[in-house]
Amino acid sequence: MATHSLTVLDSIANGRDHIQTSEFARAINRASQTVRKNYCLTGACFGIRPVKFGNRLLWPVAEVAELLSGKVA
């Protein structure tokens, strides 16, 4: 399961260091609104803090990969 998730993340990230909220949601199999709500309430989503860039949230691919491999709570 984790290998498949990491493969999906690799195809989504396509060599970038950060991904957008919709891409992050797709990688973790959640709705974008769920990710935004968690960020709004706690400042993070599944222990990952995004970088604010203008009016966008950019999520670090390295931390998302750790989450998908089971290293982050």
N, C-alpha and C positions, 0 to 999 in steps of 0.2 A: 504493500500500500504506500509506504513512504517513498519508495523508488518511483512509483507512478506519479505521485504528487510532485516530487522534485523534477521529473521530466516535464510535467505540465508547467511548473514554475520557470524552467529554463526556456520553454517555448514562449511563455508570456513575456519574460524579462528581455529576451533577445539581446543579451550582452549589456544591458543597462544596470546601473547601481541601485536605482530606485524605480518603483512602479506606482501607478496611480491607484486611487482607492478602488475603482471598479475592477482593476486587474488583481489587486490584493484580495478582494472579495471572491473573485473567481478562483484564485489559487487555493483559498481556504474553504471553499464551498459554502459561502455565506452570501447573503444579500448585501449590496453596497450600503443600504440604509442601516443595517445592523452594525456594520463597521463604523459608520459615522456616528451612530448613537453611542456605541462603546467609547469612542474617542471623546465625544461631547461630555459624557458622564465621568470618565476616569482619566482622560488625557492619553489613553493608550488602548490598544485592542489586542488581547491575548498576550500582554506583556511587551508589545512592540509600540514604540513611540514614533510617530511619523515626523517628517520634516515639513514645515509649512512653507510653501512657495507660492506667493501671491494668495489666491483664494483656493489653492489646491493642497491636498495632503499627499506627500510622496513617502512611500513605505520602503525601507531599506531591504533589498533583496537578500542580503546575507542573513539578516535576522528572520526573515520569512522562511528561508531555507532551514534555519535551526528549528523554527516552530514546526515545520512539516516533518522534520526528521525526529522530533520528539525531545529536543534538548531544552526548549523553553516552555514554561508553564503557561 
